[in-house]
């Protein structure tokens, strides 16, 4: 079923499903095994590894994330800042199958805190003397219609690009000796910053003329900057 921002049963408090045993319980079991190792070895109750190592293994195996909470109750309320996704989860048991599909038995609360990343390729742009450079700005966020703004040398920002959730755009006007700060904002309010990246233009010296190093008996006789042999036709 689709995501629901609010549920309708505030009178049914529930507790998130524990996807791994608590550290305290593991520590107690480990300590008991150390004190009475002979007896517990016979009973088969000792942990094979210390609790902190088992915690790490559990987290890796279960793929736990602090961004999600799972409640085995289809009417559970999610904490503020979380969106509810009601569905069938095998963690919470079986789901009866009815006329319209399986019956939901769980509520998964997904953190909706705005997050985003912003990259520039390259961030240091080599530019030939007298030319302009290009960098590719890529933005990604969990917010619909995020915006990227840019400021040159600390000047007021101007809108550079808008994206649905992610996308890339080329900045083809990078100049030597100037600094450009790109900032990703959540939504179109131009207030909630998610990420920034700085781009600078670096002098790469005079442009290289390929006609200065034509191999063998080739030359740029066609005037288009391409080295050709005498038996090749000009376009």
N, CA, C and O of each residue as an XYZ file, in Angstrom:
940
protein
N       0.841     -1.195      0.000
C       0.000      0.000      0.000
C       0.869      1.235      0.000
O       2.054      1.154      0.324
N       0.315      2.368     -0.352
C       1.097      3.584     -0.471
C       1.486      4.152      0.871
O       1.014      3.704      1.916
N       2.359      5.149      0.828
C       2.846      5.775      2.045
C       1.764      6.644      2.655
O       1.061      7.351      1.933
N       1.616      6.605      3.982
C       0.642      7.401      4.705
C       1.379      8.275      5.692
O       2.193      7.775      6.468
N       1.118      9.556      5.681
C       1.826     10.457      6.572
C       1.330     10.321      8.002
O       2.112     10.466      8.941
N       0.015     10.040      8.187
C      -0.550      9.923      9.522
C      -1.445      8.697      9.586
O      -2.135      8.375      8.619
N      -1.434      8.016     10.721
C      -2.328      6.904     10.956
C      -3.502      7.386     11.804
O      -3.522      8.538     12.238
N      -4.488      6.505     12.042
C      -5.727      6.956     12.663
C      -6.012      6.272     13.991
O      -7.141      6.329     14.479
N      -5.002      5.619     14.595
C      -5.243      4.930     15.848
C      -4.215      5.337     16.898
O      -3.347      4.533     17.238
N      -4.287      6.579     17.431
C      -3.299      7.019     18.422
C      -3.437      6.307     19.753
O      -2.566      6.439     20.612
N      -4.531      5.542     19.947
C      -4.765      4.894     21.226
C      -4.084      3.542     21.324
O      -4.284      2.831     22.309
N      -3.282      3.162     20.328
C      -2.648      1.849     20.348
C      -1.137      2.002     20.317
O      -0.526      1.838     19.261
N      -0.514      2.315     21.462
C       0.950      2.448     21.480
C       1.612      1.110     21.212
O       1.195      0.083     21.747
N       2.635      1.125     20.391
C       3.366     -0.094     20.077
C       4.851      0.182     20.204
O       5.276      1.330     20.328
N       5.632     -0.880     20.172
C       7.082     -0.778     20.307
C       7.731     -1.273     19.033
O       7.298     -2.287     18.484
N       8.774     -0.581     18.535
C       9.449     -1.052     17.326
C       9.973     -2.467     17.499
O      10.376     -2.863     18.592
N       9.964     -3.226     16.411
C      10.479     -4.583     16.441
C      11.973     -4.553     16.699
O      12.697     -3.782     16.068
N      12.441     -5.381     17.618
C      13.879     -5.483     17.868
C      14.459     -6.483     16.887
O      14.148     -7.673     16.933
N      15.304     -5.988     16.002
C      15.861     -6.866     14.980
C      17.122     -7.568     15.452
O      17.649     -8.425     14.743
N      17.621     -7.220     16.645
C      18.734     -7.956     17.229
C      18.635     -7.856     18.738
O      17.999     -6.941     19.260
N      19.265     -8.798     19.452
C      19.186     -8.815     20.903
C      19.875     -7.600     21.482
O      20.787     -7.046     20.870
N      19.440     -7.182     22.666
C      20.038     -6.007     23.287
C      21.457     -6.297     23.727
O      21.816     -7.445     23.993
N      22.271     -5.239     23.801
C      23.668     -5.395     24.201
C      23.753     -5.885     25.633
O      24.615     -6.703     25.957
N      22.850     -5.386     26.517
C      22.907     -5.776     27.920
C      22.677     -7.273     28.093
O      23.374     -7.922     28.873
N      21.711     -7.819     27.376
C      21.434     -9.244     27.479
C      22.626    -10.055     26.996
O      22.980    -11.064     27.607
N      23.245     -9.624     25.907
C      24.400    -10.355     25.394
C      25.568    -10.277     26.372
O      26.276    -11.261     26.585
N      25.764     -9.086     26.971
C      26.868     -8.923     27.905
C      26.671     -9.814     29.125
O      27.624    -10.409     29.628
N      25.429     -9.903     29.600
C      25.144    -10.746     30.753
C      25.411    -12.210     30.432
O      25.980    -12.942     31.242
N      24.993    -12.625     29.241
C      25.204    -14.015     28.856
C      26.686    -14.320     28.707
O      27.145    -15.394     29.094
N      27.430    -13.383     28.149
C      28.871    -13.561     27.984
C      29.570    -13.658     29.337
O      30.443    -14.503     29.528
N      29.183    -12.786     30.281
C      29.795    -12.807     31.605
C      29.501    -14.118     32.318
O      30.378    -14.690     32.965
N      28.258    -14.594     32.199
C      27.892    -15.852     32.838
C      28.712    -17.004     32.279
O      29.112    -17.909     33.011
N      28.957    -16.962     30.981
C      29.742    -18.026     30.364
C      31.180    -18.023     30.863
O      31.784    -19.081     31.040
N      31.725    -16.831     31.091
C      33.097    -16.737     31.582
C      33.200    -17.298     32.991
O      34.173    -17.978     33.316
N      32.190    -17.018     33.846
C      32.233    -17.442     35.241
C      31.988    -18.932     35.399
O      32.608    -19.584     36.239
N      31.093    -19.464     34.600
C      30.756    -20.888     34.747
C      30.909    -21.572     33.403
O      29.973    -22.202     32.909
N      32.072    -21.451     32.819
C      32.297    -21.930     31.463
C      32.063    -23.430     31.333
O      31.532    -23.887     30.320
N      32.453    -24.203     32.347
C      32.323    -25.645     32.240
C      30.862    -26.055     32.174
O      30.473    -26.869     31.335
N      30.039    -25.477     33.079
C      28.629    -25.853     33.124
C      27.906    -25.403     31.865
O      27.155    -26.172     31.264
N      28.130    -24.169     31.472
C      27.410    -23.646     30.309
C      27.862    -24.301     29.022
O      27.093    -24.396     28.066
N      29.125    -24.762     28.991
C      29.584    -25.465     27.795
C      28.800    -26.751     27.608
O      28.446    -27.116     26.487
N      28.524    -27.448     28.735
C      27.738    -28.676     28.660
C      26.315    -28.372     28.216
O      25.718    -29.126     27.448
N      25.770    -27.242     28.714
C      24.391    -26.873     28.385
C      24.285    -26.222     27.012
O      23.186    -26.045     26.486
N      25.419    -25.870     26.439
C      25.391    -25.262     25.105
C      24.869    -23.849     25.109
O      24.256    -23.413     24.134
N      25.104    -23.105     26.213
C      24.530    -21.769     26.296
C      25.505    -20.648     26.073
O      25.099    -19.486     26.113
N      26.784    -20.930     25.838
C      27.775    -19.867     25.704
C      27.724    -19.237     24.326
O      27.401    -19.881     23.327
N      28.054    -17.956     24.310
C      28.220    -17.278     23.034
C      29.568    -17.654     22.447
O      30.554    -17.761     23.177
N      29.621    -17.852     21.159
C      30.879    -18.204     20.513
C      31.799    -17.001     20.406
O      33.017    -17.157     20.315
N      31.226    -15.795     20.416
C      32.015    -14.575     20.287
C      31.546    -13.562     21.312
O      30.409    -13.646     21.775
N      32.399    -12.593     21.685
C      31.982    -11.536     22.607
C      30.790    -10.776     22.041
O      30.604    -10.746     20.824
N      29.966    -10.151     22.914
C      28.746     -9.486     22.456
C      28.987     -8.357     21.482
O      28.192     -8.159     20.563
N      30.090     -7.594     21.661
C      30.309     -6.488     20.741
C      30.605     -6.983     19.329
O      30.227     -6.340     18.350
N      31.299     -8.153     19.224
C      31.559     -8.712     17.904
C      30.277     -9.254     17.289
O      30.065     -9.147     16.081
N      29.417     -9.841     18.130
C      28.151    -10.358     17.623
C      27.252     -9.226     17.158
O      26.532     -9.370     16.170
N      27.286     -8.089     17.869
C      26.511     -6.927     17.451
C      26.909     -6.494     16.050
O      26.053     -6.223     15.207
N      28.220     -6.429     15.805
C      28.698     -5.999     14.493
C      28.244     -6.962     13.411
O      27.847     -6.547     12.322
N      28.307     -8.274     13.722
C      27.863     -9.269     12.748
C      26.368     -9.154     12.493
O      25.918     -9.271     11.354
N      25.588     -8.921     13.566
C      24.141     -8.762     13.406
C      23.817     -7.583     12.512
O      22.983     -7.686     11.613
N      24.478     -6.464     12.760
C      24.189     -5.261     11.983
C      24.501     -5.471     10.516
O      23.762     -5.013      9.644
N      25.612     -6.173     10.240
C      25.988     -6.418      8.853
C      25.017     -7.380      8.188
O      24.656     -7.197      7.025
N      24.588     -8.418      8.932
C      23.697     -9.421      8.359
C      22.304     -8.867      8.112
O      21.713     -9.108      7.060
N      21.781     -8.129      9.077
C      20.410     -7.649      8.979
C      20.287     -6.362      8.187
O      19.181     -5.972      7.812
N      21.405     -5.693      7.925
C      21.354     -4.452      7.173
C      20.556     -3.385      7.883
O      19.782     -2.663      7.256
N      20.737     -3.278      9.191
C      19.948     -2.332      9.962
C      20.276     -0.897      9.576
O      21.404     -0.589      9.193
N      19.284     -0.029      9.679
C      19.459      1.380      9.368
C      18.752      2.212     10.411
O      17.621      1.908     10.790
N      19.406      3.261     10.880
C      18.768      4.155     11.837
C      17.688      4.999     11.179
O      16.924      5.676     11.868
N      17.616      4.967      9.851
C      16.639      5.773      9.138
C      15.267      5.112      9.089
O      14.318      5.720      8.594
N      15.134      3.884      9.589
C      13.872      3.175      9.477
C      13.489      2.529     10.805
O      14.349      2.075     11.559
N      12.181      2.494     11.080
C      11.625      1.805     12.233
C      10.506      0.906     11.734
O       9.724      1.298     10.869
N      10.433     -0.304     12.282
C       9.402     -1.244     11.865
C       8.529     -1.603     13.059
O       9.030     -2.028     14.100
N       7.214     -1.428     12.900
C       6.245     -1.782     13.925
C       5.356     -2.902     13.389
O       4.858     -2.821     12.267
N       5.161     -3.943     14.190
C       4.275     -5.032     13.784
C       2.834     -4.676     14.134
O       2.186     -5.360     14.926
N       2.356     -3.621     13.545
C       0.998     -3.131     13.766
C       0.648     -2.220     12.598
O       1.335     -1.225     12.365
N      -0.398     -2.541     11.870
C      -0.755     -1.741     10.698
C      -1.306     -0.377     11.075
O      -1.405      0.505     10.221
N      -1.671     -0.185     12.356
C      -2.235      1.086     12.799
C      -1.240      1.905     13.612
O      -1.630      2.881     14.252
N       0.020      1.533     13.600
C       1.012      2.237     14.417
C       1.217      3.671     13.934
O       1.102      3.974     12.746
N       1.524      4.540     14.892
C       1.856      5.928     14.577
C       3.359      6.064     14.449
O       4.109      5.467     15.221
N       3.804      6.848     13.475
C       5.228      7.100     13.302
C       5.634      8.365     14.055
O       4.822      9.278     14.206
N       6.882      8.430     14.531
C       7.355      9.635     15.222
C       7.372     10.827     14.267
O       7.341     10.644     13.050
N       7.421     12.040     14.806
C       7.532     13.228     13.946
C       8.766     13.140     13.056
O       9.829     12.707     13.499
N       8.622     13.548     11.808
C       9.731     13.495     10.869
C       9.843     12.185     10.121
O      10.777     11.998      9.341
N       8.893     11.260     10.347
C       8.893      9.977      9.662
C       7.608      9.828      8.847
O       6.552     10.318      9.247
N       7.705      9.151      7.710
C       6.542      8.835      6.890
C       6.217      7.355      7.054
O       7.121      6.523      7.133
N       4.923      7.027      7.107
C       4.493      5.654      7.348
C       4.237      4.918      6.041
O       3.574      5.437      5.143
N       4.769      3.709      5.945
C       4.517      2.819      4.815
C       3.918      1.530      5.375
O       4.615      0.745      6.018
N       2.626      1.316      5.129
C       1.918      0.153      5.656
C       1.987     -0.973      4.631
O       1.595     -0.791      3.478
N       2.486     -2.141      5.051
C       2.651     -3.243      4.114
C       2.725     -4.564      4.871
O       2.614     -4.603      6.097
N       2.915     -5.635      4.121
C       3.079     -6.963      4.712
C       4.561     -7.237      4.905
O       5.345     -7.113      3.964
N       4.951     -7.611      6.125
C       6.349     -7.894      6.433
C       6.473     -9.298      7.012
O       5.756     -9.652      7.948
N       7.383    -10.099      6.455
C       7.581    -11.454      6.969
C       8.200    -11.425      8.358
O       8.115    -12.408      9.093
N       8.824    -10.306      8.727
C       9.388    -10.183     10.068
C       8.283    -10.231     11.115
O       8.500    -10.701     12.232
N       7.103     -9.746     10.754
C       5.984     -9.685     11.696
C       5.050    -10.884     11.575
O       3.983    -10.887     12.190
N       5.417    -11.891     10.808
C       4.586    -13.081     10.675
C       3.913    -13.164      9.318
O       4.251    -12.426      8.392
N       2.955    -14.074      9.216
C       2.274    -14.296      7.945
C       1.222    -13.226      7.699
O       0.729    -12.588      8.629
N       0.888    -13.045      6.421
C      -0.120    -12.066      6.022
C      -1.236    -12.793      5.281
O      -0.995    -13.337      4.204
N      -2.454    -12.817      5.829
C      -3.566    -13.475      5.132
C      -3.786    -12.852      3.759
O      -3.692    -11.636      3.591
N      -4.079    -13.697      2.788
C      -4.299    -13.219      1.428
C      -5.795    -13.154      1.163
O      -6.500    -14.159      1.250
N      -6.264    -11.957      0.840
C      -7.686    -11.761      0.607
C      -7.992    -11.411     -0.832
O      -7.181    -11.636     -1.731
N      -9.163    -10.864     -1.033
C      -9.632    -10.546     -2.381
C      -8.755     -9.502     -3.052
O      -8.556     -9.539     -4.266
N      -8.231     -8.570     -2.263
C      -7.445     -7.475     -2.824
C      -5.957     -7.622     -2.532
O      -5.226     -6.632     -2.534
N      -5.505     -8.835     -2.283
C      -4.098     -9.072     -2.021
C      -3.842     -9.360     -0.553
O      -4.777     -9.572      0.218
N      -2.580     -9.368     -0.172
C      -2.208     -9.687      1.201
C      -2.610     -8.562      2.145
O      -2.572     -7.387      1.781
N      -2.993     -8.934      3.356
C      -3.406     -7.962      4.366
C      -2.180     -7.402      5.074
O      -1.370     -8.181      5.577
N      -2.012     -6.092      5.133
C      -0.838     -5.516      5.805
C      -0.799     -5.899      7.280
O      -1.833     -5.974      7.943
N       0.399     -6.138      7.775
C       0.561     -6.467      9.192
C       1.642     -5.621      9.862
O       1.997     -5.869     11.014
N       2.170     -4.619      9.142
C       3.277     -3.840      9.699
C       3.235     -2.408      9.188
O       2.683     -2.113      8.129
N       3.835     -1.536      9.976
C       4.033     -0.137      9.586
C       5.524      0.158      9.640
O       6.156      0.013     10.686
N       6.076      0.570      8.520
C       7.491      0.939      8.472
C       7.598      2.457      8.433
O       7.041      3.105      7.546
N       8.311      3.016      9.392
C       8.473      4.462      9.486
C       9.809      4.857      8.860
O      10.870      4.424      9.310
N       9.745      5.676      7.829
C      10.927      6.059      7.064
C      11.271      7.515      7.358
O      10.426      8.403      7.249
N      12.507      7.737      7.726
C      12.971      9.083      8.066
C      12.893      9.986      6.838
O      13.463      9.672      5.793
N      12.188     11.105      6.967
C      12.033     12.042      5.852
C      12.868     13.308      6.045
O      12.628     14.315      5.378
N      13.845     13.263      6.951
C      14.728     14.414      7.132
C      15.424     14.737      5.814
O      16.023     13.845      5.214
N      15.367     15.982      5.344
C      15.992     16.323      4.056
C      17.482     16.012      4.044
O      18.216     16.403      4.951
N      17.917     15.308      3.014
C      19.329     14.980      2.833
C      19.687     15.146      1.364
O      18.830     15.023      0.488
N      20.959     15.427      1.100
C      21.379     15.570     -0.285
C      22.884     15.596     -0.428
O      23.611     15.835      0.536
N      23.345     15.345     -1.643
C      24.766     15.409     -1.964
C      24.948     16.254     -3.217
O      24.052     16.354     -4.056
N      26.125     16.859     -3.325
C      26.442     17.716     -4.467
C      27.900     17.488     -4.838
O      28.780     17.572     -3.982
N      28.160     17.201     -6.110
C      29.525     16.940     -6.562
C      29.844     17.781     -7.790
O      28.950     18.202     -8.524
N      31.134     18.015     -7.998
C      31.616     18.739     -9.176
C      32.745     17.939     -9.807
O      33.697     17.558     -9.126
N      32.641     17.686    -11.102
C      33.666     16.948    -11.837
C      34.116     17.751    -13.054
O      33.384     17.830    -14.041
N      35.325     18.357    -13.002
C      36.226     18.415    -11.850
C      35.922     19.627    -10.976
O      35.222     20.551    -11.391
N      36.468     19.605     -9.746
C      36.328     20.763     -8.864
C      37.417     21.794     -9.156
O      37.205     22.992     -8.967
N      38.585     21.330     -9.616
C      39.655     22.209    -10.087
C      39.661     22.123    -11.614
O      40.082     21.115    -12.181
N      39.195     23.178    -12.271
C      38.996     23.136    -13.722
C      40.208     23.737    -14.436
O      40.441     24.940    -14.319
N      40.992     22.932    -15.175
C      42.105     23.488    -15.952
C      41.579     24.212    -17.190
O      40.793     23.660    -17.960
N      42.022     25.447    -17.367
C      41.491     26.276    -18.452
C      42.652     26.876    -19.239
O      43.571     27.452    -18.656
N      42.608     26.742    -20.545
C      43.631     27.347    -21.399
C      43.472     28.861    -21.393
O      42.359     29.378    -21.295
N      44.588     29.561    -21.499
C      44.572     31.025    -21.490
C      43.629     31.564    -22.564
O      43.689     31.165    -23.727
N      42.758     32.479    -22.144
C      41.818     33.080    -23.075
C      40.573     32.261    -23.328
O      39.766     32.619    -24.186
N      40.397     31.163    -22.598
C      39.233     30.295    -22.812
C      38.394     30.200    -21.544
O      38.754     30.747    -20.501
N      37.281     29.504    -21.650
C      36.425     29.204    -20.508
C      36.470     27.706    -20.242
O      36.686     26.908    -21.154
N      36.263     27.332    -18.981
C      36.279     25.927    -18.612
C      34.885     25.401    -18.309
O      33.928     26.163    -18.177
N      34.793     24.075    -18.200
C      33.507     23.415    -17.950
C      33.650     22.416    -16.811
O      34.634     21.680    -16.729
N      32.658     22.402    -15.942
C      32.570     21.384    -14.900
C      31.148     20.850    -14.872
O      30.208     21.538    -15.269
N      30.999     19.620    -14.401
C      29.680     18.985    -14.355
C      29.220     18.906    -12.905
O      29.880     18.290    -12.067
N      28.090     19.529    -12.617
C      27.539     19.575    -11.264
C      26.404     18.563    -11.164
O      25.435     18.627    -11.921
N      26.533     17.626    -10.222
C      25.516     16.586    -10.035
C      24.934     16.682     -8.630
O      25.667     16.733     -7.642
N      23.606     16.706     -8.557
C      22.900     16.818     -7.277
C      21.993     15.615     -7.083
O      21.416     15.093     -8.036
N      21.875     15.182     -5.826
C      20.983     14.083     -5.478
C      20.403     14.356     -4.095
O      21.128     14.747     -3.180
N      19.091     14.150     -3.942
C      18.458     14.389     -2.644
C      17.201     13.546     -2.527
O      16.736     12.960     -3.505
N      16.656     13.491     -1.311
C      15.390     12.799     -1.085
C      14.224     13.780     -1.067
O      13.135     13.455     -0.594
N      14.459     14.978     -1.584
C      13.447     16.026     -1.637
C      13.041     16.267     -3.085
O      13.894     16.365     -3.968
N      11.747     16.363     -3.324
C      11.257     16.635     -4.674
C      11.502     18.108     -5.017
O      11.266     19.000     -4.202
N      11.976     18.336     -6.234
C      12.202     19.688     -6.752
C      13.240     20.464     -5.942
O      12.979     21.584     -5.503
N      14.405     19.872     -5.747
C      15.501     20.593     -5.113
C      16.143     21.538     -6.126
O      15.974     21.376     -7.334
N      16.879     22.523     -5.620
C      17.494     23.525     -6.484
C      18.973     23.691     -6.150
O      19.391     23.540     -5.002
N      19.757     24.006     -7.188
C      21.176     24.313     -7.022
C      21.389     25.780     -7.380
O      21.022     26.231     -8.465
N      21.988     26.512     -6.443
C      22.305     27.920     -6.661
C      23.821     28.079     -6.670
O      24.537     27.249     -6.110
N      24.314     29.150     -7.309
C      25.749     29.354     -7.422
C      26.103     30.801     -7.103
O      25.373     31.733     -7.439
N      27.251     30.958     -6.442
C      27.789     32.284     -6.131
C      29.211     32.362     -6.658
O      30.026     31.478     -6.392
N      29.513     33.420     -7.408
C      30.856     33.622     -7.951
C      31.609     34.615     -7.079
O      31.202     35.769     -6.940
N      32.710     34.157     -6.494
C      33.578     35.009     -5.670
C      32.810     35.703     -4.541
O      33.092     36.855     -4.214
N      31.843     35.001     -3.949
C      31.105     35.548     -2.820
C      29.975     36.486     -3.176
O      29.364     37.071     -2.281
N      29.676     36.651     -4.452
C      28.574     37.518     -4.875
C      27.234     36.862     -4.538
O      27.205     35.672     -4.224
N      26.122     37.605     -4.595
C      24.803     37.003     -4.341
C      24.547     35.803     -5.244
O      24.985     35.770     -6.394
N      23.837     34.825     -4.710
C      23.585     33.589     -5.448
C      22.576     33.795     -6.572
O      21.683     34.638     -6.489
N      22.746     33.004     -7.617
C      21.774     32.940     -8.706
C      21.414     31.482     -8.937
O      22.216     30.586     -8.673
N      20.202     31.248     -9.432
C      19.737     29.881     -9.665
C      20.523     29.244    -10.807
O      20.629     29.809    -11.895
N      21.071     28.063    -10.542
C      21.845     27.343    -11.554
C      21.029     26.228    -12.193
O      21.022     26.095    -13.417
N      20.336     25.417    -11.380
C      19.584     24.286    -11.927
C      18.529     23.834    -10.931
O      18.670     24.032     -9.724
N      17.468     23.221    -11.452
C      16.423     22.605    -10.633
C      16.324     21.132    -11.019
O      16.435     20.779    -12.193
N      16.112     20.271    -10.009
C      16.032     18.836    -10.256
C      14.831     18.257     -9.517
O      14.427     18.764     -8.470
N      14.265     17.185    -10.078
C      13.151     16.497     -9.414
C      13.649     15.861     -8.120
O      13.184     16.224     -7.039
N      14.570     14.936     -8.211
C      15.259     14.408     -7.031
C      16.766     14.366     -7.264
O      17.542     14.535     -6.324
N      17.185     14.142     -8.504
C      18.609     14.142     -8.811
C      18.810     14.477    -10.279
O      17.895     14.352    -11.093
N      20.025     14.904    -10.601
C      20.337     15.253    -11.975
C      21.681     15.947    -12.066
O      22.284     16.294    -11.051
N      22.147     16.148    -13.295
C      23.440     16.782    -13.543
C      23.284     17.886    -14.584
O      22.458     17.792    -15.492
N      24.090     18.931    -14.434
C      24.104     20.039    -15.388
C      25.538     20.523    -15.548
O      26.332     20.462    -14.609
N      25.867     21.006    -16.748
C      27.210     21.510    -17.026
C      27.281     23.013    -16.795
O      26.410     23.765    -17.234
N      28.323     23.435    -16.104
C      28.631     24.862    -15.967
C      29.760     25.153    -16.944
O      30.905     24.767    -16.709
N      29.441     25.832    -18.038
C      30.391     26.003    -19.147
C      31.085     27.362    -19.135
O      31.719     27.741    -20.120
N      30.970     28.093    -18.033
C      31.462     29.465    -17.987
C      32.484     29.690    -16.873
O      32.611     30.807    -16.371
N      33.208     28.651    -16.484
C      34.206     28.780    -15.420
C      35.400     29.591    -15.935
O      35.934     29.305    -17.007
N      35.811     30.601    -15.164
C      36.903     31.482    -15.570
C      38.141     31.260    -14.706
O      38.044     30.871    -13.542
N      39.297     31.513    -15.295
C      40.567     31.361    -14.582
C      40.630     32.332    -13.405
O      40.305     33.512    -13.537
N      41.053     31.813    -12.249
C      41.256     32.661    -11.081
C      40.001     32.998    -10.308
O      40.057     33.796     -9.372
N      38.874     32.419    -10.666
C      37.621     32.701     -9.964
C      37.140     31.458     -9.214
O      37.452     30.325     -9.583
N      36.371     31.704     -8.150
C      35.843     30.626     -7.314
C      34.316     30.646     -7.374
O      33.692     31.706     -7.335
N      33.737     29.463     -7.469
C      32.286     29.328     -7.594
C      31.791     28.358     -6.517
O      32.229     27.209     -6.454
N      30.883     28.831     -5.681
C      30.298     27.956     -4.663
C      28.892     27.562     -5.091
O      28.008     28.407     -5.236
N      28.702     26.261     -5.289
C      27.400     25.710     -5.644
C      26.749     25.164     -4.374
O      27.394     24.472     -3.586
N      25.474     25.478     -4.182
C      24.753     25.054     -2.979
C      23.444     24.381     -3.368
O      22.678     24.900     -4.180
N      23.201     23.214     -2.770
C      21.955     22.479     -2.994
C      20.965     22.824     -1.888
O      21.285     22.720     -0.704
N      19.757     23.238     -2.283
C      18.705     23.597     -1.337
C      17.529     22.629     -1.468
O      17.219     22.150     -2.559
N      16.882     22.353     -0.334
C      15.683     21.517     -0.336
C      14.501     22.332     -0.836
O      14.245     23.430     -0.340
N      13.778     21.799     -1.819
C      12.620     22.496     -2.353
C      13.010     23.769     -3.080
O      14.134     23.905     -3.564
N      12.067     24.698     -3.150
C      12.293     25.952     -3.867
C      12.337     27.157     -2.939
O      12.293     28.297     -3.400
N      12.423     26.913     -1.630
C      12.405     28.020     -0.680
C      13.721     28.758     -0.543
O      13.754     29.861      0.002
N      14.822     28.166     -1.032
C      16.138     28.799     -0.987
C      16.552     29.140      0.445
O      17.155     30.182      0.699
N      16.215     28.231      1.387
C      16.569     28.461      2.788
C      17.241     27.252      3.435
O      18.134     27.421      4.266
N      16.834     26.045      3.071
C      17.328     24.828      3.729
C      18.475     24.225      2.918
O      18.246     23.517      1.937
N      19.719     24.513      3.339
C      20.887     24.010      2.622
C      21.115     22.529      2.929
O      21.048     22.099      4.080
N      21.387     21.762      1.868
C      21.665     20.337      2.022
C      23.131     20.003      1.774
O      23.680     19.119      2.432
N      23.774     20.694      0.836
C      25.170     20.386      0.509
C      25.765     21.535     -0.290
O      25.046     22.303     -0.929
N      27.094     21.643     -0.244
C      27.802     22.658     -1.027
C      29.049     22.044     -1.653
O      29.577     21.046     -1.161
N      29.510     22.646     -2.737
C      30.769     22.258     -3.363
C      31.360     23.503     -4.018
O      30.635     24.327     -4.575
N      32.690     23.630     -3.943
C      33.374     24.800     -4.489
C      34.192     24.405     -5.715
O      34.892     23.392     -5.713
N      34.089     25.221     -6.759
C      34.804     24.997     -8.014
C      35.699     26.198     -8.286
O      35.277     27.341     -8.108
N      36.928     25.946     -8.714
C      37.847     27.029     -9.057
C      38.423     26.802    -10.449
O      38.615     25.666    -10.884
N      38.695     27.909    -11.138
C      39.313     27.839    -12.456
C      40.820     27.987    -12.351
O      41.308     28.934    -11.735
N      41.565     27.059    -12.945
C      43.027     27.029    -12.852
C      43.629     27.271    -14.232
O      43.196     26.681    -15.223
N      44.633     28.145    -14.284
C      45.295     28.469    -15.555
C      46.124     27.282    -16.038
O      47.047     26.840    -15.353
N      45.791     26.771    -17.216
C      46.515     25.640    -17.795
C      47.510     26.083    -18.855
O      48.067     25.244    -19.563
N      47.745     27.402    -18.979
C      48.698     27.897    -19.959
C      48.054     28.125    -21.313
O      46.840     27.977    -21.460
N      48.860     28.484    -22.303
C      48.311     28.753    -23.640
C      47.723     27.495    -24.257
O      48.173     26.389    -23.956
N      46.730     27.649    -25.109
C      46.129     26.470    -25.747
C      47.131     25.767    -26.653
O      47.994     26.399    -27.261
N      47.000     24.456    -26.730
C      47.893     23.648    -27.563
C      47.327     23.560    -28.973
O      46.172     23.182    -29.167
N      48.154     23.911    -29.955
C      47.732     23.832    -31.355
C      48.156     22.478    -31.913
O      49.353     22.218    -32.037
N      47.200     21.603    -32.254
C      47.571     20.272    -32.770
C      48.360     20.345    -34.070
O      49.072     19.403    -34.418
N      48.240     21.448    -34.785
C      48.957     21.574    -36.056
C      50.458     21.779    -35.854
O      51.239     21.641    -36.795
N      50.860     22.109    -34.617
C      52.285     22.293    -34.345
C      53.020     20.969    -34.203
O      54.251     20.942    -34.196
N      52.284     19.874    -34.091
C      52.935     18.575    -33.883
C      52.350     17.505    -34.796
O      52.146     16.369    -34.368
N      52.078     17.858    -36.052
C      51.570     16.865    -36.999
C      52.665     15.848    -37.314
O      53.788     16.246    -37.621
N      52.377     14.559    -37.248
C      53.406     13.534    -37.479
C      53.721     13.350    -38.964
O      52.876     13.576    -39.829
N      54.975     12.928    -39.238
C      55.378     12.559    -40.593
C      55.161     13.665    -41.608
O      55.505     14.823    -41.373
N      54.580     13.287    -42.750
C      54.351     14.255    -43.824
C      52.934     14.822    -43.801
O      52.450     15.328    -44.813
N      52.263     14.738    -42.639
C      50.914     15.295    -42.529
C      50.983     16.773    -42.180
O      52.000     17.270    -41.696
N      49.885     17.458    -42.433
C      49.808     18.881    -42.122
C      48.347     19.289    -41.981
O      47.432     18.541    -42.326
N      48.157     20.503    -41.462
C      46.796     21.039    -41.315
C      46.455     21.886    -42.539
O      46.110     23.061    -42.408
N      46.550     21.302    -43.706
C      46.363     22.048    -44.945
C      44.907     22.380    -45.241
O      44.621     23.188    -46.125
N      43.967     21.752    -44.493
C      42.550     21.995    -44.778
C      41.979     23.142    -43.957
O      40.845     23.564    -44.180
N      42.762     23.646    -43.009
C      42.308     24.786    -42.220
C      41.321     24.462    -41.117
O      40.704     25.369    -40.559
N      41.155     23.171    -40.786
C      40.210     22.805    -39.732
C      40.904     22.261    -38.486
O      40.249     21.724    -37.593
N      42.243     22.400    -38.426
C      42.974     21.958    -37.254
C      43.200     20.467    -37.179
O      43.533     19.958    -36.109
N      43.029     19.735    -38.291
C      43.217     18.289    -38.318
C      44.405     17.960    -39.220
O      44.490     18.427    -40.355
N      45.326     17.141    -38.686
C      46.498     16.734    -39.462
C      46.097     15.682    -40.497
O      45.504     14.660    -40.152
N      46.429     15.940    -41.784
C      46.096     15.000    -42.856
C      47.299     14.813    -43.772
O      48.124     15.712    -43.938
N      47.377     13.631    -44.359
C      48.429     13.342    -45.335
C      48.041     13.950    -46.682
O      46.875     14.278    -46.899
N      49.016     14.102    -47.593
C      48.722     14.736    -48.892
C      47.669     14.000    -49.713
O      47.004     14.617    -50.545
N      47.503     12.697    -49.499
C      46.543     11.944    -50.308
C      45.130     11.942    -49.713
O      44.230     11.308    -50.263
N      44.931     12.644    -48.600
C      43.602     12.722    -47.999
C      42.888     13.982    -48.472
O      43.481     15.055    -48.576
N      41.593     13.818    -48.755
C      40.798     14.950    -49.225
C      40.350     15.814    -48.042
O      40.140     15.318    -46.935
N      40.212     17.096    -48.299
C      39.669     18.001    -47.282
C      38.151     17.871    -47.251
O      37.537     17.687    -48.302
N      37.541     17.961    -46.103
C      36.076     17.821    -46.011
C      35.354     19.002    -46.660
O      34.123     19.043    -46.671
